[in-house]
Structure formats: C-alpha cells, structure tokens
C-alpha cells in the first residue's frame, strides 16, 4: 500500500465521526471511530484519551468536588450564613433571625422588639 493510497492528513471536519473517537490514524488513513466520551479535546475512546497519549494513568472517577471536600471550613460558612440571616437577606424564622442578630452583634430591627 503506497502513500498515494492513504491520505496523509485528516479529512475535513464533515468527515469526522459524530459519535465516535475523533483521533486520526495516519497509518490507516481514517478516524478511529470507536465508542467514545467527551473530553476537552473532543471525543476520545479509552486508547486515545489525553492522559493515555501523555503516558499517564487515567484519573480515578469519583463524585468530584462535594461540599465536604471544599476548602472552606464549616464555621466560616456558618458565620456568613448568620450574617445573611441577621441582615434580612436570607429568609429564616423569627427565632433564627433573633439568634443570628445576637451572634453577629447586630441590633434587632425595631419591628421585632417585643413590647413589655
């Protein structure tokens, strides 16, 4: 099989597979076309993923960034939440509103004071 029998550069985008691996195989003169999933570089089968082509192992699949894995400590988010409740920017019960105002040092709103 000579070089005239197979194309040396990839075919136009219209000839690329829509649902399969978009890796060009120059030795065979075609796209891979195996079942693939989406990567930033396009559709790739397990043999043509960016990690595999860089000679690395595939990263382990997992849930991604869950709230428990975020770097923000729970106490910091509780303070921000209390400030939002105390300012009235976040809805809450009247009891939570008063507790948040006491925790943040905000003066209670005149309409929430009890009359003696």
N, C-alpha and C positions, 0 to 999 in steps of 0.2 A: 504494500500500500504506500504510495508516494505522497509527498506533501501536497500535490495538486488535488488528491482525492479527499483531503480533510481540511476544513477551514482552520487557519492559524489564530484567528481572533474570534471572540464571542459573536454570536449572531445578534441582530438588533433586538431591542427590548421587546418588540412584538413577538419574537420567537421564544422568549424565556418562558419557562413553565410558571403557571399562575399558582399552583397549589403544591409544587414540589421544590426540591432543593435547587437553588439558582447558581450553584457552583459550576463554573465552566471547566470541562475536562478536555484540555487541548489534545491529549493523545487519542481521544475517541472522537473529537470534533463535535461534541454535544454538551448539553447541560446535564447535570446528574439526574434531576427529576425525581429522586426518591422522596418518600413522605417526609415532611419537614415541619419545623415550628419556626415562629418568628423570632429573629434576633435584630439588633440594631443594624446589622449589615445586610439584612434581608432574610429570606427563607433559607434555612440550613438543615440538612439531615445530620444525624449523630456523627458521621465521619467528617463533616465539613464545618463544624461549629468553630467560632473564633478561638475558643480555648484549645480545641484539638489541633487547629492549624498552628497555634503558637507553641504546641508541645506540652501543654499543661493538662491536668485532670479537670474534668467538669466540676463546677461548684456543686455542693450538695443542695438539693432542693429543700425548701423549708417555708415557714409562714411569712418570711420577710421581716419587716420591722413591725413588731407588735408593740402595744403601749408598754409592756413590761421591759422591752429591750431598748427603749428610748433613754437618752442620757439625762433627761430632766428628772430630778428627784421628786417623789410624790409630795413632799412637804412644800416645794416651790409651787407646784400646780395648785395645791390646796390654798396657799396664800393668794394666788392670782384669782382663784375661784371665789374666795371670801371677799376680795376687793370688788369683784364684779357684782356680787350679790349686795354688798354694802352700798355700792353706788347706785343700785337700782337698774343696772344694765343687764342683769341676769335675773330671770324670774325665779321666785322662791316663795316659800310660805312666810307669813309674818314672823313666825318664831325664828326661822333661819335668817331672815333679814335682820332681826334684832341681834341675834348671836354674831352674825358677820360684822355688824356695826361695832359691837363691843370688842370683837377680836382685832379689828383694824383701827380702832380708836376714832372712828367717825362719829360725829354727833348724830343722834336719831333725828329723823325728819319730824317737823312739828306735827304732822297729821298722825304720827304713830305713837305719840305720847299719851299715856293714859291720864284721865282726869280723876283726881282723888276724891 
